[in-house]
Amino acid sequence: MTIHRAAPPDGGTGESGRGRLTAALAALPWPSTAAVALVQLVGSGFAAHGQPDRAGLDAVAQLLLVAGPLLLLARRALPRIAVFGCVAVTVVYLALDHPYGPVFLSAVVAAGHAVTAGHRRAAVGGMLLLWAGLLITADRPLDWGEAVAAGAWMVAVLAISELVRIRRAQRAAEQAEQAAAERRRADEERLRIARELHDVLAHSISVINVQAGMGLALLDSDPEQTRAALTTIRSASREALGEVRQVLDTLRASGAAPRAPAPGLDRLPDLAEQAAHAGLRVETSTEGTPAPLPPGADLAAFRIVQEALTNIVRHSGSRTARLRLRYAPGLLDIRIDDDGPATGAGAGGGNGLVGMRERAAALGGTVTAGPRPDGGFRVDARLPRAARDQASPPDLRETM
């Protein structure tokens, strides 16, 4: 009988376990630990020459000078053990009457790291034990001034470590806030681009849909009217493609200036002409003295009118729309009325109305929409003529 042994997942070589062990060892703070050990060994050697009354640096002393830094390897995973271990090694070193020197460095580093990692009690307790050990192991009783001085530098270590911790926390909070702000800006960019594409495509495709239906209906009976419908389709599709290309070009080359001016209320005649090709007559009236609008408000006004007319074409049986622009001090009031009845999802329904409200809200304005008592539908938009949008940095997506 032959017995087949199942091979372990790593092929029986233990490479996976060794790899994890290697990675764990590589993650330990070796450079700083080696630096502390070198300072303690070399510095204590120099310090010993000036202290002939204390024991020399024998093998035990050198072992203790290295033991403290070795405990620092655990300061990230086990900060409390590192603090009290380094303090204990230092006190034992002093109790054996070895010369003073930078033996305190490992305890100071361990306590400082404990504070920055949020283990203040362990750091304070370690420093108190070190202070007490220093007093007990002294060659002679220390007077109150020397005792206070010894405690003062330990307090200074804790205070500096706390300042470092606070600064790190502030920097982390600032980075988190900056990352959140960048995410918000990215989300706002996506919403603006989606809204812009919706407004462009919804209007143009609605005109194309109406003209295509008209062309099909009159294909045999009225070839000239069919030709006119196809011409309108070509014009509407060309304009839509041009505006979509502007948005996409801006996405490809961030920071580039737009190639064409943003649409505004000066293009209302073109908008009315497109609506006329779709069978909707637009009656426009103006109240007050027309005045230039900030670019963001001008674009928003144009898109709101465009979306309202698109909704009438798609969802209303009315063939007439009434557009009123009222220029008041600091305010532009836009009103679009149709006589209904609603034939689809309802005028102003869907994402179009949401987009209108978002555009107005971004400028500090409002949009209200709903059915009229006589069966028609009304869209009212109020946009500030003050430069609220100029106070914020210009957005390339909004200038499309």
N, C-alpha and C positions, 0 to 999 in steps of 0.2 A: 504494500500500500504506500502510495506516494502522498506526502503531506505538503500542500502548497501554503506557504505563508503569505498573508496579505501584506503588500508593501504599504508603508505609511504614506500619507498624502504628499510628503515632500520627497518621495522616492527613497526613503530609508536613510538619507544622508544627514538628516537633521539640519539642512541648510536654512529652512524657514526659521527655526528657533535661533540658530546662530545669527541669522540676519537681524532678527528683532533685538537680540542681545547687543549686537554691534551698533545698531541704530540707537539703542538706549544709552550705551556708553558714550557714543559720539555726541549725544545731546547734553551730556553733563558739562558744567562750566570748567573745563580743564584749564584754559589759558589764565583766567583770573585766579584759580586755585594755585596754579604753579607760581604765579607772580607773588601771591601772599606767602607761600612757603619759602620762596627765594629771599624775600625781604626779611622774614623772621629769622632764617638761618644766618644770612650774611650780616644783617643788622645786629643781631644778638652777639655774633662773633666780634664785631667791632666794639659793641658796648661792654663786653666782658673785660676788655683791656683796662678800662677805667674803674673797675669794681673788684680789686684784688681781695677784698674781705668776703666776697661771696663765692659759692662753689663754682667750679669751672663748667664748661659746656661738655660734659661727658656724653656717653652714648644715650643715657636716659634723657638728658636734656634735649639732645638733637631729635630723639624719637618724639618727645612731647612737642617740640617746635614744628614737626611735620604732621603730627596727629591732628592738631587744630585745623590747619588748612585742608587736610583730607576730609574732615567733617563738613567742610564748606561745600563739598560735592553734592551733599544732600540738601542744601539750603532751599532749592526750588521745590522739591517734593516733600521734604520734612523740615520746614523752617524752625519749628519749636525744638526739635532734637538738635538741629545744627546750633542754635543759640546756646542751649544749656550744655551741650557737649563741648563747644569751644570754651565756654566760661569755666567748666570743670577742669579741662586740660590746662587752662591758663592758671587757675588757682593752685592746682597740683604742682605746676612748674615753679610758681613763686614759693609754695610751702616747702619745696626741696631746696630752697635758698639759692636757686640759680639766678644769674644776673638779670637785672631789669633791662628792658629793651623793647623792640617792636613785637614782643610776644602777644601784646594786647590786640594786634591788628586783626587776627582771625575772629576774635569775639566781637570787635567793632563791625566788621563786615557782615557777620551773621546777624547781629542785632539790627543793623541798617536795612538789610534785605527783609528781615521779618516785619519791620515797620512798613516798608513800601509794599509788602504783600498783604498788609492788613492785619498782621498779628502783633498788635501793639503791646498787649499784656505780656506776651512771651518776651518781647524785647525789653520792656521795663523790668520785668522780673529778673532777666539775665543780667542787666546792668546793675541792679541792686545787689545781686549775689556777687558780681565781680567787685563792686565797691566794698562790700563787707569782707570779701577775701583779701583785697588789697590792704585793708586796715589790720586784719588779723595776722597776715604774713609779714608785715613790715618789720624791719630790724629793730625799730624802736617805736614807742607809742607816738602816733602822729598828733600834732596839735590841731585845734579846730580849723585853723586856716588851711593847713595842708589837706585835711579831710574834706573841707568844702571845695577846695580846688580840684581834688580828685573826682568828687561827685559832679562838679560843674562841667568838666569836659565830657563826662558820660551823658549828662543832660543835653549838652550841645550836640553830641552824636545823634541822640534821639530826635532833637528838634530839626536838625538838618535832614534827617531821614524822613521826617514827617512832611517837610517842605517839598522834598523830592516826590513823595507819594501824592501830595496835593497837585503838584504840577503835572505829574503823569496822568492823574485822573482828569484834570482840566483838558489836557491835550487829547485824551481819549474821547472825552465828551465833545470837544470841538470837531474831531475827525468824524465821530458818529453823526453830529449835526450836519456837517458838510456833506457826508454821504447821503443822509436823508434829504437834504436840499437838492442834491443832484438827482436823486430818484424822483423827487417831486417835479423838478424841471423837465426830466425826461418824460414823465407821465403827461405833463401839460403839453409838451411838444407833440406827443402822439395824439392827444385829444385835438389839438389845433390842426394838425395835418389831416386827421380823419374828418374833422368838420369842414375843412377847406375842400377836400376831395369830394365829400358828400354834396356840398353846395354846388360845386362845378358840375359834377356828373349828373346829379338829380335833375338840374334844370335842363342841361343839354340833351340828356336821354329822353326826358319828357317831350321836348320839342321834336326830337327825332321820331319818337314813338307815334305822336299825333300825325306828323307828316307822312310817315310810312303807311299808317292806316289810310290816310286820305289818298295817297298815291295808289295803293292797291285797289281802293274802291273806284277810282276814276281811271284806272289803267287803260281800259278799253273805250270808255265813253268820252273822256276828255284828256287826250295825250298832253296838251299844253299845261293843264293844271298838274298833271303828274310830273311833268318836267320841272315845274316850279317847286313842287314838293321835294323832289330829289335835290334840287339846287339848295333849298333850305337845309336839308339833311347834311349835305356836304359842308355848308357854311357852319352849321352848329357843331358838327363833329370836328372840323378844323379848329374852331375856337376852343372846344373842350380839350382837344389834344394839346393845344398850345399852353393852356393854363396848367394842365396836369404835368406837362414837361417842365414848367417853371418850378413846381413843387419838387419834382424828382431831381432836377438839377441842383436845387438848394440842398437836398439831402446828400447828394454825391459830393458836393464841394461846400462843406460847412464853412460859414463865414464869408462866402462869396456874395457879392451884391446881386440883387435880382436883375435879370436882363430886360424886363419890361416893367413899366410903372404898375402899381397896384390899382385894381379897378376901384372906382369911386362913383359918387353920384353924377359925375359928368358923363358917365356911360349909361345913364337911364334911357336916353333915346334908343341906343342899341338894344337894351333890354326890352323896351316896349316893342321894338320892331321884331325881335325874336318871338315875343309873346303873340304878336299879330300873326306871324306865320303859323303859329299853333292854334289860331282861331280865337285868341283872346285879345280884345281891344282894351287898352290901358288909357284911362283918362287921368291926367296928371294936373294937379293944382298946387300952387305954392303960396303960403301966407308968410308975411314978414319979409325981412331983407335977407336974401341968401348971403351966406358968408362961408369962407373956406373952413373945412373941418380938419382937425389933426388926422394924420394918415390912418391911424388905427380906427378912429371913429368913422372916417369916410369909407373904409373898407367894410366895417361892420354894417353901416347903413345900406351899402350896396348889396351885401349878401343877404340881409334881412328882407329887403324888397325882392331880390331874386328868389329866395326860398318861398316867400308868400305867393308870388305869381306862379311859381312851379306847383305849389299845392293847389291853387285854383285850377290850373290846367289839368292836373291829375285827378282831383277829388271833388270838383264842383261842376255843376251843370251850367253855371253862369258863364256867359261869353263876354262879360264886361267887368273890368276891375277898376276901382277908383283909388288912386294914390294921392294922398295929401301930405305935403311937407310943410310943417309949420316951424319957422325959425323964431324962437323966443330967446330972451336974454339968458345966455349960458346953457341953452337947451335946444335940441332938435327933436320935434315930435313927428313921428312917421305913422300914418294910418293907411291901411290897405283894406278895402271893403269889397265884397262880392255879394251878389244877390242870391246865390245858391240855386237849387238845393244841392246838398252833398250827395255825390254819386259813388264815392269810394270809401276809404277809411276815415274820411272827414278832413276838411281843410285844416291844415296846420298840424295834422297828426304825425305820429312817428318821430323819427330822429330829427326831422326838420325843425320842429318847434323847440326841441331841446337845444339844438344848435343855435337857434336865434337867441334863446335866453342866455346861453353861455357867453355868446359874443357880447350881448348887452351888459351882462353882469361883470365881465372882465373890464369894462370901461366905467363901471359905476352906474349903469343904466338898468332899465327894466323892459320886459316884453310881456304883454298880456294878450291872450287870444281866446276866442270863444264864439259860439253862435250868437247871432243877433235875434232880437224878438221877431223880426219880420222874416226869418228863415235864412238870412244870409250868414256870412262869417266875417269877423273883423280881427285884424291884427294891429295892435297898438304898441309902438316901440318908442321909448324915451331915452335919448342918448345925450350925455353932457357934451357941450361944445368946449368946455374947459379941457386943458391938456393933462388929464389924469394919466392917460397912456403915455404922455411924453415924460412923466416923472420917473417911469420905470425904463430899464434899458430896452432899446428897440429889439424886436424879435423878427428874425428874417422870415420865419414861417408865416407871420401875420402880414407880411408885405407882399405876399403872393397875389 
